[in-house]
Amino acid sequence: MNYFIHTTGCKANQWDSYVIAGNLESAGLIHSAMPQADIIIIDACTLTDGAERDIRRFVNQSRRENEKAKIIIAGCHGQVYPERSFGADLILGQAEKFRITDFLDKKGVFVSERALLTLEKCAVEILPAGKTRFFLKIQDGCDKFCSYCVVPFARGKPRSRPVSEILEALGVLKEKGIKEVVLTGIEIASYKDRESKRDLKDLLNLLEKSVTPERIRISSIDPLYIDEEFIEIAADSQKITKSLHIPLQSGSDAILDKMGRRYNRAYINGIIEKLHNKIKGVGIGMDLITGFPGEDEELFEETYRFLESVPIYYLHVFPFAPRKGTAAFSMAGSIPESVKKQRVRRLKMLDAEKRTAFYHQFVNTEQVIIPEGKLYKEVYMRGYTGNYMPVHIPYEKNLENKLLMVKIKGIEEGLLLGEIKK
């Protein structure tokens, strides 16, 4: 039996899809292109209205290109909104998606009872050959219940992978030649090994002296976890990359309070200053939600002016999408979609300005990148610096997945260009 898997959403979903694929192949299924698949699995995000549109669009595409295949929607969407099938044959939640073979027979798909939500076992042995960066999920779940967020309902309470499993996985990845690993999860700031009681800071200190790939990148992290101890660990490390992604969500104290975020603009300003003081060239990215209920023009301008004023690298911008079951779903003061779109456009323009300004700081400097195998504009290959800048160099297949010193020459048509340092 052949399978095809399509992943939407966060880095944690990418990890989950690795595990799903490994489970299916261990059971004898064979990966194929979508038109040849007997089952098509969508490991589906449900965070926004856009995520749901992507699911619906892919289900329709699958039906057009392979009308005989059984379609399974699995993961966050199936956990929270199992009634929204969009024409799929089977909906599975978070636990079930790791045991899809329990729902299969030789003729197709059948339904079994639900199981307890568990954190899946390590599956680095299914790593595709030639991959440069690997996402290793060290934690799952969140219990913060921010007023806009459906993730706690989709992912359950925080659970953490044991330190011993993480060390074993990183050792295997090192042997396989992986140069960079991204530690990812739903709320990695809540990481805690149940037996040893080691938290994320303890883990990072341990990784510094353990066998791991050369680079350890930290995915999105709660700003409340970024204290002086954490900054010192990141600054002193020879492995942790000099980039951080912070889910800010708003630059207005009033909106942050309505969102259930437990910090304010002054706190964020303080940690940005501390990061720059301790980590030279740090690249700071931020998530933003615009159009939250009650965010009038004055409050939006507060956010815009704050973002304009702080030395950050980039923004990921999302329009507010009301999710049934969350506190924000029934909040008064909804913002028209046309206003949300206009604000998103404006923030994305600011994002472009921030990226260009950040890039200019590093022209004529030397940086280490890890080139990836994909061909860009039929001329370049791309590799990321430690602070997450994409540097483009002339394509040479033999440079893929090597730690390479380059000199940044300049910016052309929005691309940061480099040359190999001889």
C-alpha positions in Angstrom: 0.0 0.0 0.0 1.3 3.5 -0.9 1.0 6.6 1.2 1.5 10.4 0.7 1.7 12.8 3.6 1.2 16.6 3.4 2.1 18.8 6.4 0.7 22.2 7.3 1.6 24.5 10.2 4.4 24.6 12.7 7.8 22.9 13.0 6.3 20.5 15.6 3.9 19.2 12.9 7.0 18.7 10.6 8.5 16.5 13.3 5.2 14.6 13.8 5.1 13.9 10.1 8.6 12.3 10.3 7.2 10.0 13.0 4.0 9.2 11.1 6.1 8.3 8.0 8.4 6.1 10.0 5.5 4.3 11.6 3.9 3.7 8.2 7.1 2.4 6.6 7.7 0.1 9.6 4.3 -1.4 8.8 5.3 -2.0 5.2 3.7 1.0 3.5 5.7 2.8 0.7 6.0 6.5 0.2 4.8 7.7 -3.2 3.8 10.8 -5.1 0.2 11.9 -4.4 -1.4 10.6 -7.6 -0.1 7.0 -6.9 -1.0 6.9 -3.2 -3.6 4.6 -1.7 -3.9 6.8 1.3 -3.3 10.6 1.5 -2.6 12.0 5.0 -2.9 15.7 5.9 -1.1 16.4 9.2 -3.2 19.5 9.6 -2.8 22.8 11.5 -6.0 24.5 12.7 -4.6 27.7 14.2 -6.2 30.1 11.8 -8.9 30.4 9.2 -6.1 30.4 6.6 -5.0 27.0 7.9 -8.5 25.6 7.4 -8.6 27.0 3.9 -5.4 25.2 3.2 -6.9 21.9 4.4 -10.0 22.3 2.3 -7.9 23.3 -0.8 -5.6 20.3 -0.4 -8.5 17.9 0.1 -10.1 19.2 -3.2 -6.7 18.9 -5.0 -6.3 15.4 -3.8 -9.7 14.4 -5.0 -9.0 15.9 -8.5 -5.6 14.2 -8.8 -6.4 10.9 -7.2 -10.0 10.1 -6.9 -9.4 6.5 -5.6 -7.3 7.4 -2.6 -8.6 7.5 0.9 -8.0 10.9 2.6 -7.1 11.2 6.3 -7.1 14.5 8.1 -5.0 14.1 11.3 -3.5 16.1 14.1 -4.5 19.5 15.6 -7.5 20.0 13.3 -8.8 16.5 13.9 -8.4 16.9 17.6 -10.3 20.2 17.9 -12.8 20.2 15.0 -13.4 16.6 14.1 -16.8 17.5 12.6 -15.1 19.6 9.9 -14.1 16.9 7.5 -14.1 18.9 4.2 -14.9 15.6 2.4 -12.1 13.5 3.9 -12.7 9.9 4.6 -11.3 9.8 8.2 -10.5 12.3 10.9 -7.9 11.4 13.5 -6.7 13.3 16.6 -3.2 13.8 18.0 -2.8 10.3 19.5 -4.4 8.4 16.6 -2.2 10.0 14.0 0.8 8.1 15.4 -1.0 4.8 14.9 -2.7 5.2 11.5 -2.1 1.5 10.7 -4.6 0.6 13.4 -7.2 2.2 11.2 -6.2 0.5 8.0 -6.9 -2.8 6.4 -6.0 -4.0 2.9 -9.1 -2.5 1.4 -8.9 1.0 3.0 -9.8 2.8 6.2 -11.8 1.7 9.2 -12.5 3.3 12.5 -11.3 2.2 16.0 -11.7 3.7 19.4 -9.7 6.7 20.5 -6.5 6.4 22.5 -4.8 8.5 25.2 -2.7 11.5 24.0 1.0 10.5 24.3 4.3 12.0 23.2 5.7 9.9 20.4 9.0 8.0 20.5 12.1 9.3 18.8 12.3 8.5 15.1 15.6 10.0 13.8 16.2 6.8 11.8 13.7 7.9 9.2 15.8 11.0 8.3 15.9 11.6 4.6 19.4 11.5 3.1 21.0 14.8 2.4 18.9 17.0 4.7 20.8 20.0 6.1 18.6 21.0 9.0 16.6 18.7 11.3 13.7 19.6 13.5 13.8 17.7 16.8 10.6 17.9 18.9 11.6 17.9 22.6 8.2 18.9 24.0 4.5 18.9 23.2 1.4 20.6 24.6 0.6 23.9 26.3 -1.5 25.0 29.3 -1.2 28.8 29.0 -4.7 29.2 27.5 -4.1 32.6 25.9 -7.5 34.0 25.0 -7.0 33.7 21.2 -5.3 30.3 21.1 -6.8 26.9 20.3 -3.5 25.1 20.7 -4.1 23.8 24.3 -7.2 22.1 23.1 -5.4 20.6 20.2 -2.2 19.5 21.9 -3.1 18.9 25.5 -1.0 19.5 28.6 2.8 19.9 28.4 4.8 16.7 28.1 8.6 16.6 27.6 10.9 14.1 25.9 13.4 12.6 28.4 16.9 14.1 28.3 18.4 10.6 27.6 16.2 10.4 24.4 17.3 13.8 23.3 21.0 13.1 23.7 20.6 9.8 21.9 18.8 11.5 19.0 21.4 14.2 18.7 24.2 11.7 18.7 22.5 9.8 15.9 22.0 13.0 13.9 25.7 13.9 14.4 26.6 10.5 13.0 24.4 11.1 10.0 26.2 14.3 9.2 23.5 16.7 10.2 25.1 20.1 10.9 22.1 21.9 12.5 19.2 20.8 14.7 16.3 23.0 15.6 14.9 22.2 19.1 11.2 22.6 18.6 7.9 22.0 20.5 4.6 23.7 21.2 5.9 25.6 24.3 9.6 24.6 24.8 9.9 27.1 27.7 7.9 24.6 29.7 10.4 21.7 29.0 11.1 19.6 32.0 12.4 16.0 32.2 9.9 14.2 34.4 12.6 12.0 36.1 15.6 14.3 36.4 13.6 17.5 36.7 16.0 19.2 34.3 14.5 22.2 32.6 15.4 23.8 29.2 18.3 25.8 30.7 19.7 22.6 32.2 19.3 20.8 28.9 21.1 23.6 26.9 24.0 23.5 29.4 24.2 19.7 29.0 24.1 19.8 25.2 27.1 22.1 25.2 29.3 19.3 26.4 27.6 16.4 24.7 27.9 14.9 21.2 25.6 16.9 19.0 25.5 18.5 15.6 27.6 21.7 15.4 24.6 24.1 15.5 21.6 24.0 18.0 18.9 26.5 17.0 16.0 27.3 19.4 12.6 27.6 18.0 9.9 30.0 19.2 10.2 30.7 22.9 8.0 32.4 25.5 9.5 35.9 26.2 9.0 35.4 30.0 11.6 32.6 29.8 14.2 34.9 28.4 15.8 36.0 31.7 19.4 36.9 32.4 20.4 33.3 33.0 19.0 32.2 29.7 20.7 35.0 27.9 24.1 34.2 29.5 23.7 30.5 28.4 23.0 31.6 24.8 25.8 34.2 24.8 28.4 31.8 26.2 27.5 28.8 24.0 29.6 27.6 21.1 26.6 25.7 19.7 23.4 27.7 20.3 22.8 30.0 17.3 22.5 33.7 17.7 18.9 33.9 16.8 15.6 33.9 18.7 12.0 33.9 17.7 9.7 35.6 20.2 5.8 35.2 20.0 5.2 38.9 21.0 1.7 39.0 19.5 1.1 42.7 20.2 3.0 45.9 21.2 0.0 47.3 23.0 -0.2 46.7 26.7 -4.0 46.8 26.6 -4.2 44.2 23.9 -1.6 42.0 25.5 -3.8 42.0 28.7 -6.9 41.0 26.7 -4.8 38.3 25.0 -3.8 36.8 28.4 -0.1 37.5 27.7 1.6 38.0 31.0 4.1 40.7 30.1 4.1 44.2 28.8 5.9 46.4 26.2 8.4 47.6 28.8 9.4 44.1 29.6 9.9 43.2 25.9 11.9 46.3 25.4 14.2 45.3 28.3 14.9 41.8 27.0 15.6 43.1 23.5 18.2 45.5 25.0 19.7 42.7 27.2 20.0 40.4 24.2 21.8 43.0 22.1 24.1 43.8 25.0 25.1 40.2 25.5 24.9 38.6 22.0 26.6 40.5 19.2 24.6 40.5 16.0 21.7 38.6 17.5 18.8 38.1 15.1 15.4 38.6 16.8 12.2 37.6 15.1 8.7 38.2 16.4 5.1 36.9 15.8 2.4 39.5 15.6 -1.4 39.2 15.6 -3.3 42.2 14.2 -7.0 42.8 14.3 -7.6 41.4 17.8 -11.0 42.4 19.2 -10.9 45.9 20.6 -7.7 46.8 18.7 -8.8 50.2 17.5 -6.5 52.4 15.4 -4.9 54.0 18.4 -3.9 50.6 19.9 -2.7 49.4 16.5 -0.5 52.5 16.1 1.0 51.7 19.6 2.1 48.3 18.3 3.4 49.8 15.0 5.4 52.5 16.7 6.9 50.0 19.2 8.0 47.6 16.4 9.4 50.5 14.4 11.5 51.6 17.4 13.1 48.3 18.5 16.2 46.7 16.9 14.7 43.4 15.6 15.3 41.4 12.4 11.9 40.3 11.1 8.2 39.9 11.7 5.7 37.1 11.1 2.3 38.7 10.8 -1.1 37.1 11.1 -4.6 38.5 11.1 -6.7 37.6 14.1 -8.8 34.5 13.4 -11.6 33.8 15.9 -11.4 30.1 17.0 -14.4 28.5 18.5 -13.8 27.4 22.1 -11.4 30.3 22.9 -12.2 33.2 25.2 -11.6 35.7 22.3 -14.1 34.0 20.1 -17.0 35.9 21.7 -15.2 39.2 22.6 -16.8 42.4 21.6 -15.1 44.9 19.3 -14.4 42.7 16.2 -12.3 44.3 13.5 -13.5 44.3 9.9 -11.5 41.9 7.6 -10.7 44.8 5.3 -9.0 46.6 8.2 -7.1 43.5 9.1 -5.8 43.1 5.6 -4.7 46.7 5.4 -2.8 46.3 8.8 -1.2 43.1 7.7 0.1 44.8 4.5 1.5 47.7 6.5 3.2 45.4 9.0 4.7 43.3 6.2 6.1 46.4 4.7 7.7 47.2 8.0 9.0 43.6 8.1 10.7 44.1 4.7 12.3 47.3 6.0 13.5 45.6 9.1 15.1 42.7 7.1 16.9 45.0 4.7 18.2 47.2 7.5 19.4 44.1 9.4 21.1 42.7 6.3 23.0 46.0 5.7 24.7 45.7 9.1 26.5 42.6 7.9 27.7 43.6 4.4 31.4 43.1 4.1 31.5 40.8 7.1 32.4 37.2 7.2 29.8 34.6 8.3 29.5 30.8 8.5 26.6 29.3 6.5 25.5 25.7 5.8 24.5 25.6 2.1 21.3 23.7 1.2 20.9 21.7 -2.0 18.0 23.6 -3.5 18.7 25.7 -6.7 17.5 29.3 -6.6 17.0 31.4 -9.7 18.9 28.7 -11.6 22.1 30.3 -10.2 22.3 30.2 -6.4 22.2 27.9 -3.4 21.3 29.3 0.0 22.7 28.8 3.5 21.8 30.4 6.8 24.1 32.2 9.1 24.0 31.7 12.9 21.6 34.7 13.2 19.4 33.2 10.5 20.2 35.4 7.5 19.8 33.6 4.2 23.0 34.1 2.2 23.1 33.1 -1.5 26.2 31.9 -3.2 26.8 30.4 -6.7 25.5 26.9 -6.9 28.0 24.0 -6.4 26.4 20.7 -5.4 29.5 19.6 -3.5 29.1 22.5 -1.0 25.8 21.2 0.3 25.7 20.6 4.1 29.2 22.0 4.8 30.1 24.6 7.3 31.4 27.3 5.0 32.9 30.7 5.6 31.6 33.4 3.2 32.0 37.1 2.9 28.8 39.0 2.4 29.1 41.2 -0.7 25.8 43.0 -0.7 22.1 42.9 -1.5 20.7 42.4 -5.0 17.0 42.2 -5.8 16.3 41.4 -2.1 18.8 38.6 -2.0 21.8 38.7 0.4 24.8 37.6 -1.7 28.0 36.1 -0.5 31.3 34.7 -1.9 33.3 31.8 -0.5 36.2 32.9 1.6 39.4 31.4 0.2 
